[in-house]
Amino acid sequence: MQRQAYCAEHTVFRVWCLDTKCILNIVICMKKDQDLKLFRSLLKIDRAITKKYSLGNLITAVKQEIKNNFRNARVSVIFGQTDAVKFKGQKIKKKKSAGSLASALGTLVMKKKKSVVVAKDLAKFCKKHSITPVGRATKSVLASPIQHRGNVYGAVIVENMKEPGAFAPEDETYITMLAGCLGAEISSDRLLEDKNRLEAEIRHLALFDPLTKLPNQRYFDLIVEMELKKAKGYSRQLSLAIIDLDRFRSLNARLGKKVGNDMLVHVAQTLKRNVRDTDFVARRGGEEFVILLPEALNEAAVNVADRVRVAVERAPLPVKGLGKKRVTISVGVVTYPSSAESLPALIEQAEKALKRAKQLGRNQVVAL
């Protein structure tokens, strides 16, 4: 919360912060007793949560201020759909201490999205709404939804245990304002969480292939540059294998895109299952994949590539129209520094080895 005075008689409270663009402006008239009471409560709440900011501290501060301003008050704060209400990435747990009256009233105001004041004839009100106030000696009650910009998260319920007609219209405004503070904080936190989740999804889409779930070419470029620098710096080997599905384009044209996608996913999963833990598998694009094998000699890289080739050939792919034919791959393998010393040269040599594997009849591994 932020506070600023813009004249001698008025003060503005801004709930939440400016950079979230989710601001609740509360104008306080310092000459009105009710507004002054609200001002003092907001100030105390602000001081309480400044020390250690959390929803728990905010709720505790709100409940304490309500108890300070209302005699014989019992305060409950309940939340609705806990799966949809989070704060700082954690689900908000429902309070088990709230009795049946508080829970029923909370549900009622969350549904109506407006406050309810029962000053008289509480029994009649409960009967009308099928509420059973078990074990409570409540005389009057005030309930207000915790909401912000149309989104309802819970409710604040204040019960007076001794006085019928204990709540005036200005008391409803006071409780509504405090409930609004809770709603604004939760709403702003959800907006921030949604923004962070969206940014994470964008980063994931930028680095991973949505079909096969493998890293994409962009991610591979970042990793291979880093691994090549390490190989050069520590005088180590680094092998690279480029893989291409045999006759994929003709099969894709004949059997359809869906079957083609199934084949790509099948190969991607088989590659991941049959490489070393330290190897990096990515999709280059189209029907091509690539495996980066840190600290692997050319012979070791060929062995891994051939193991992958056999695994792809033997793994069954139940696709109509494919018959008894199996999906096969051709692989070109190169190693730094024996095959080439720069990344462009390594890629070029790997593509030459792959082309040679195709010329020799497909479904095989060629190393340069």
C-alpha positions as CSV (number, residue, x, y, z in Angstrom):
1,M,0.0,0.0,0.0
2,Q,1.1,3.5,-0.8
3,R,-0.2,6.7,0.9
4,Q,0.0,10.3,-0.2
5,A,-1.8,13.5,0.9
6,Y,-3.1,15.8,-1.9
7,C,-4.7,18.4,0.4
8,A,-5.0,19.1,4.1
9,E,-8.3,17.3,4.4
10,H,-7.8,14.3,2.2
11,T,-5.4,11.4,1.9
12,V,-5.2,8.8,-0.9
13,F,-4.3,5.2,-0.2
14,R,-3.1,3.2,-3.2
15,V,-3.3,-0.5,-2.6
16,W,-0.6,-2.6,-4.4
17,C,2.1,-1.1,-6.5
18,L,2.2,1.1,-9.6
19,D,4.1,-1.3,-11.9
20,T,1.4,-4.0,-11.8
21,K,-1.2,-1.5,-13.0
22,C,-3.6,-2.9,-10.5
23,I,-4.3,0.0,-8.2
24,L,-7.2,0.5,-5.7
25,N,-7.4,4.3,-4.9
26,I,-9.1,5.0,-1.5
27,V,-9.8,8.6,-0.8
28,I,-9.9,9.4,2.9
29,C,-11.6,12.6,4.2
30,M,-9.7,13.4,7.4
31,K,-12.6,15.3,8.9
32,K,-15.0,12.4,8.8
33,D,-14.8,10.0,11.8
34,Q,-15.6,6.9,9.7
35,D,-13.0,7.8,7.1
36,L,-10.5,8.6,9.8
37,K,-11.1,5.2,11.4
38,L,-10.5,3.5,8.0
39,F,-7.4,5.6,7.5
40,R,-6.0,4.5,10.8
41,S,-6.8,0.9,10.1
42,L,-5.1,1.0,6.7
43,L,-2.1,2.7,8.2
44,K,-1.7,0.0,10.9
45,I,-2.2,-2.8,8.3
46,D,0.4,-1.2,6.1
47,R,2.9,-1.1,9.0
48,A,2.1,-4.7,10.0
49,I,2.8,-6.2,6.6
50,T,5.8,-4.0,5.8
51,K,7.8,-5.9,8.4
52,K,7.2,-9.3,6.7
53,Y,4.9,-9.3,3.7
54,S,2.7,-12.3,3.3
55,L,-1.0,-13.0,2.9
56,G,-1.1,-14.6,6.4
57,N,0.2,-11.4,7.9
58,L,-2.2,-9.3,5.9
59,I,-5.2,-11.4,7.0
60,T,-4.0,-11.3,10.6
61,A,-3.7,-7.5,10.5
62,V,-7.1,-7.1,8.9
63,K,-8.8,-9.3,11.5
64,Q,-7.1,-7.5,14.4
65,E,-8.1,-4.1,13.1
66,I,-11.8,-5.3,12.8
67,K,-11.7,-6.7,16.4
68,N,-10.2,-3.4,17.6
69,N,-13.0,-1.4,16.1
70,F,-16.0,-3.6,16.8
71,R,-16.8,-4.8,20.3
72,N,-17.7,-8.5,20.9
73,A,-16.7,-9.3,17.3
74,R,-15.8,-12.7,15.9
75,V,-14.0,-12.4,12.6
76,S,-13.6,-15.1,10.0
77,V,-11.8,-15.0,6.6
78,I,-12.7,-17.8,4.2
79,F,-11.8,-18.5,0.6
80,G,-13.8,-20.2,-2.1
81,Q,-12.2,-22.3,-4.9
82,T,-8.8,-22.9,-3.4
83,D,-7.5,-24.3,-6.7
84,A,-8.1,-20.9,-8.3
85,V,-6.8,-18.8,-5.4
86,K,-3.0,-18.6,-5.0
87,F,-0.7,-16.2,-3.3
88,K,3.1,-16.1,-3.9
89,G,2.7,-19.4,-5.9
90,Q,1.1,-21.3,-3.0
91,K,-2.5,-22.4,-2.8
92,I,-4.5,-20.7,-0.1
93,K,-5.9,-23.2,2.4
94,K,-9.4,-22.9,3.7
95,K,-9.8,-22.0,7.3
96,K,-11.3,-24.9,9.2
97,S,-12.2,-22.7,12.2
98,A,-15.0,-20.9,10.4
99,G,-18.4,-22.2,11.7
100,S,-21.4,-23.1,9.7
101,L,-22.9,-19.6,9.9
102,A,-19.7,-17.9,8.7
103,S,-19.1,-20.5,6.0
104,A,-22.7,-20.2,4.7
105,L,-22.7,-16.4,4.8
106,G,-19.3,-16.4,3.0
107,T,-20.7,-18.7,0.3
108,L,-23.7,-16.4,0.0
109,V,-21.8,-13.1,-0.4
110,M,-19.3,-14.7,-2.8
111,K,-22.3,-15.8,-5.0
112,K,-24.0,-12.4,-4.8
113,K,-20.7,-10.5,-5.1
114,K,-22.0,-7.9,-2.6
115,S,-22.1,-7.4,1.2
116,V,-24.8,-8.7,3.5
117,V,-25.8,-7.1,6.8
118,V,-28.1,-8.9,9.1
119,A,-28.9,-6.5,12.0
120,K,-32.2,-7.9,13.1
121,D,-34.1,-11.2,12.8
122,L,-31.0,-13.3,12.2
123,A,-33.1,-16.5,12.8
124,K,-35.5,-15.4,10.0
125,F,-32.6,-14.7,7.7
126,C,-31.0,-18.0,8.4
127,K,-34.2,-19.9,7.8
128,K,-34.8,-18.1,4.5
129,H,-31.3,-19.1,3.2
130,S,-31.3,-22.6,4.8
131,I,-28.5,-21.7,7.2
132,T,-28.1,-23.5,10.5
133,P,-26.0,-21.5,13.0
134,V,-24.9,-24.5,15.1
135,G,-23.2,-23.7,18.3
136,R,-23.2,-19.9,17.8
137,A,-24.7,-17.2,19.9
138,T,-24.5,-14.6,17.1
139,K,-26.8,-11.6,17.4
140,S,-25.9,-9.7,14.2
141,V,-23.6,-10.3,11.3
142,L,-21.9,-8.5,8.5
143,A,-20.2,-10.3,5.6
144,S,-18.4,-8.8,2.6
145,P,-16.8,-10.6,-0.4
146,I,-13.1,-10.5,-1.0
147,Q,-13.1,-9.4,-4.6
148,H,-11.3,-7.2,-7.1
149,R,-12.4,-6.2,-10.7
150,G,-15.1,-8.8,-10.8
151,N,-13.1,-11.7,-9.5
152,V,-14.3,-13.1,-6.1
153,Y,-11.7,-15.0,-4.0
154,G,-13.4,-15.3,-0.6
155,A,-15.2,-13.4,2.1
156,V,-14.8,-11.5,5.4
157,I,-17.5,-12.3,8.0
158,V,-17.9,-10.3,11.2
159,E,-20.2,-11.7,13.9
160,N,-21.4,-9.7,16.9
161,M,-22.0,-12.2,19.7
162,K,-24.0,-9.9,22.1
163,E,-25.7,-7.0,20.3
164,P,-28.6,-7.2,17.8
165,G,-28.4,-4.4,15.3
166,A,-24.7,-3.8,16.0
167,F,-23.7,-2.8,12.4
168,A,-24.5,0.6,10.8
169,P,-24.3,1.3,7.0
170,E,-20.9,3.0,7.5
171,D,-19.6,-0.2,9.1
172,E,-20.5,-2.1,5.9
173,T,-18.4,0.4,3.9
174,Y,-15.5,-0.1,6.3
175,I,-15.5,-3.9,6.1
176,T,-16.0,-3.7,2.3
177,M,-12.9,-1.5,2.0
178,L,-10.8,-3.9,4.1
179,A,-12.0,-6.9,2.1
180,G,-11.2,-5.0,-1.0
181,C,-7.6,-4.6,0.2
182,L,-7.3,-8.4,0.4
183,G,-8.9,-8.8,-3.0
184,A,-6.6,-6.3,-4.6
185,E,-3.5,-8.0,-3.2
186,I,-4.6,-11.5,-4.3
187,S,-5.6,-10.2,-7.7
188,S,-2.3,-8.4,-8.3
189,D,-0.3,-11.5,-7.2
190,R,-2.3,-13.6,-9.6
191,L,-1.7,-11.2,-12.5
192,L,2.0,-11.3,-11.7
193,E,2.0,-15.1,-11.5
194,D,0.1,-15.3,-14.9
195,K,2.7,-13.0,-16.4
196,N,5.6,-15.1,-15.1
197,R,3.9,-18.3,-16.4
198,L,3.3,-16.8,-19.8
199,E,7.0,-15.6,-20.0
200,A,8.1,-19.1,-19.0
201,E,5.9,-20.6,-21.8
202,I,7.3,-18.2,-24.3
203,R,10.9,-19.1,-23.3
204,H,10.0,-22.8,-23.6
205,L,8.5,-22.4,-27.0
206,A,11.6,-20.5,-28.1
207,L,13.9,-23.4,-27.2
208,F,11.8,-26.6,-27.6
209,D,10.1,-28.2,-30.5
210,P,6.3,-28.3,-29.7
211,L,5.8,-31.7,-31.6
212,T,8.6,-33.9,-30.3
213,K,9.3,-31.9,-27.1
214,L,13.0,-32.0,-27.9
215,P,15.2,-29.0,-27.9
216,N,15.1,-27.1,-31.2
217,Q,17.8,-25.8,-33.5
218,R,18.1,-22.5,-31.5
219,Y,18.7,-24.4,-28.2
220,F,21.2,-26.7,-30.0
221,D,23.1,-23.8,-31.3
222,L,23.6,-22.4,-27.8
223,I,24.7,-25.8,-26.4
224,V,27.0,-26.8,-29.2
225,E,28.9,-23.4,-29.0
226,M,29.4,-23.8,-25.3
227,E,30.5,-27.5,-25.6
228,L,32.9,-26.6,-28.4
229,K,34.5,-23.9,-26.3
230,K,34.9,-26.4,-23.5
231,A,36.4,-29.0,-25.8
232,K,38.9,-26.5,-27.2
233,G,39.8,-25.1,-23.7
234,Y,40.4,-28.5,-22.1
235,S,41.7,-30.3,-25.3
236,R,38.8,-32.8,-25.3
237,Q,36.9,-34.6,-28.0
238,L,33.4,-33.6,-29.1
239,S,31.4,-35.7,-31.5
240,L,28.3,-34.8,-33.5
241,A,25.7,-37.0,-35.3
242,I,23.1,-35.7,-37.8
243,I,20.2,-38.1,-38.3
244,D,17.7,-38.2,-41.1
245,L,14.5,-40.3,-41.5
246,D,14.7,-42.5,-44.6
247,R,12.1,-41.8,-47.3
248,F,10.2,-39.7,-44.9
249,R,8.9,-37.2,-47.4
250,S,7.3,-39.9,-49.7
251,L,5.8,-41.7,-46.7
252,N,4.4,-38.4,-45.3
253,A,2.9,-37.5,-48.7
254,R,1.4,-41.0,-49.1
255,L,0.1,-41.6,-45.5
256,G,-0.7,-38.1,-44.4
257,K,0.7,-35.5,-42.0
258,K,-0.7,-37.1,-38.9
259,V,1.2,-40.4,-39.6
260,G,4.3,-38.3,-40.4
261,N,4.0,-36.5,-37.1
262,D,3.6,-39.9,-35.3
263,M,6.8,-41.1,-37.0
264,L,8.8,-38.0,-35.9
265,V,7.6,-38.4,-32.3
266,H,8.4,-42.1,-32.4
267,V,12.0,-41.4,-33.5
268,A,12.5,-38.6,-31.0
269,Q,11.4,-40.8,-28.1
270,T,13.6,-43.6,-29.3
271,L,16.6,-41.3,-29.6
272,K,16.2,-40.1,-26.1
273,R,16.0,-43.6,-24.7
274,N,19.2,-44.8,-26.4
275,V,21.8,-42.1,-25.9
276,R,24.1,-41.5,-23.0
277,D,23.0,-39.4,-20.0
278,T,25.5,-36.7,-21.0
279,D,24.4,-36.5,-24.7
280,F,22.2,-33.8,-26.0
281,V,19.4,-34.6,-28.5
282,A,17.6,-32.0,-30.6
283,R,15.4,-31.6,-33.6
284,R,17.1,-29.6,-36.4
285,G,13.8,-29.2,-38.4
286,G,11.8,-31.3,-40.8
287,E,12.8,-34.9,-40.5
288,E,16.4,-34.2,-39.2
289,F,17.7,-34.7,-35.7
290,V,21.1,-34.1,-34.1
291,I,23.0,-35.6,-31.2
292,L,25.8,-33.9,-29.4
293,L,28.2,-36.3,-27.7
294,P,30.6,-34.4,-25.3
295,E,34.0,-36.1,-24.7
296,A,33.1,-39.0,-27.1
297,L,35.8,-40.3,-29.4
298,N,34.7,-41.0,-33.0
299,E,34.5,-44.8,-32.4
300,A,32.3,-44.3,-29.3
301,A,30.1,-41.8,-31.1
302,V,29.7,-44.4,-34.0
303,N,28.7,-47.0,-31.4
304,V,26.0,-44.7,-29.9
305,A,24.7,-43.8,-33.4
306,D,24.5,-47.4,-34.5
307,R,22.7,-48.3,-31.3
308,V,20.2,-45.6,-32.0
309,R,19.8,-46.7,-35.6
310,V,19.1,-50.3,-34.6
311,A,16.6,-49.2,-31.9
312,V,14.6,-47.1,-34.3
313,E,14.5,-49.9,-36.9
314,R,13.4,-52.5,-34.3
315,A,10.9,-50.4,-32.4
316,P,7.4,-51.1,-33.7
317,L,5.3,-48.3,-35.1
318,P,1.7,-49.4,-35.6
319,V,0.6,-47.2,-38.5
320,K,-2.0,-48.2,-41.1
321,G,-0.5,-48.3,-44.6
322,L,3.1,-48.8,-43.5
323,G,2.6,-52.6,-43.7
324,K,5.6,-54.6,-42.5
325,K,8.0,-51.8,-43.3
326,R,9.9,-50.2,-40.4
327,V,11.0,-46.7,-39.9
328,T,14.7,-46.4,-40.5
329,I,17.3,-43.6,-40.2
330,S,20.6,-42.7,-41.7
331,V,23.3,-41.1,-39.6
332,G,26.4,-39.0,-40.3
333,V,29.1,-38.8,-37.5
334,V,32.0,-36.4,-37.1
335,T,34.4,-35.6,-34.2
336,Y,36.3,-32.5,-33.1
337,P,39.2,-32.0,-33.8
338,S,39.9,-34.9,-36.1
339,S,37.1,-34.3,-38.5
340,A,37.1,-30.4,-38.3
341,E,38.0,-27.7,-35.9
342,S,35.3,-25.1,-36.4
343,L,31.6,-25.5,-35.9
344,P,30.6,-24.7,-39.5
345,A,33.1,-27.2,-40.7
346,L,31.9,-29.8,-38.3
347,I,28.3,-29.4,-39.5
348,E,29.4,-29.5,-43.1
349,Q,31.3,-32.7,-42.6
350,A,28.4,-34.3,-40.7
351,E,26.1,-33.4,-43.6
352,K,28.5,-35.0,-46.1
353,A,28.7,-38.2,-43.9
354,L,24.9,-38.3,-43.8
355,K,24.7,-37.9,-47.6
356,R,27.2,-40.7,-48.0
357,A,25.0,-42.9,-45.8
358,K,22.0,-42.2,-48.0
359,Q,24.0,-43.1,-51.1
360,L,25.2,-46.4,-49.7
361,G,21.6,-47.6,-49.3
362,R,20.2,-45.8,-46.2
363,N,19.7,-47.3,-42.7
364,Q,23.4,-47.0,-41.8
365,V,26.0,-44.9,-40.0
366,V,28.9,-43.2,-41.8
367,A,31.7,-41.4,-40.0
368,L,34.2,-38.9,-41.3
